[in-house]
Amino acid sequence: MSEKILIVEDSDAMRNALIRLLDMEAYQVFAAADGEAGLAEFARVQPDLVIMDINMPRMNGLDAVRRLREFSTTPVLILSVRNSEGDKVLGLNLGADDYLSKPFGANELLARVRALLRRRGTPVENPHVLRLGGGTLVIDRDSGQVLLQGQLVHLTPIETHLLLTLAEQPGKTFTRKELIRVVWGQDASGTSQNLKLYILYLRRKIEPDPDAPRFLLTARGFGYMLAAV
């Protein structure tokens, strides 16, 4: 039996074009015009892949992906006219598996659909192991072990506590006060200046290029986050 694909897209023209394209490839195609209807249709048909627009009435695509990730690991491909890096990172952080900017070619869309459907059958990784940068940085949240490009990274207890705190929720920005409270508690050495120093120490150990960090990021005027991808 062919794979089932759910299209959630409010544009009649785009939705119908996608239906025709995927029908021609012999997929079973289902469709909905907004996020709420998409979640209801998902529950009904249990698709193998979801193609999701972002800008939709009633419930937008990002909120729908967030809700979907509460109960399913089904692959999601986002289609959107919003093509900035920030939009793509947000979509991926919320749980989408791929992001394709409009306009796009039919062949590219089909290639991404096939790739996601192939990936769907791969074993689920240990949820306690966080892999960033395609496996460049690996963090075992149970043991505290950290690997950079396959090499063990030796961290101090404070560095480990700080990194694991950030790794609990990749993509979330922690305020400086939150990090100081969690890592240092009531210890008088827990200051913004010491936090800044330990962020610097960590970057020297876990970043391929500490001067251009890709994992441990600063939200200026607010705090720090561990990138989710």
ABEGO torsion letter per residue (X at the ends): XBBBBBBBBABAAAAAAAAAAAAAAGBBBBBBABAAAAAAAAAAAGBABBBBBABBBGBBAAAAAAAAAAABABBBBBBBABABAAAAAAAAAAGBABBBBOBBBAAAAAAAAAAAAAAAABBBBBAABBBBGGGABBBBAAAGBBBBGGBBBBBBAAAAAAAAAAAABBGBBBBAAAAAAAAAEABAABBAAAAAAAAAAAAAAABABAABBAABBBBBGAEBBBBAX
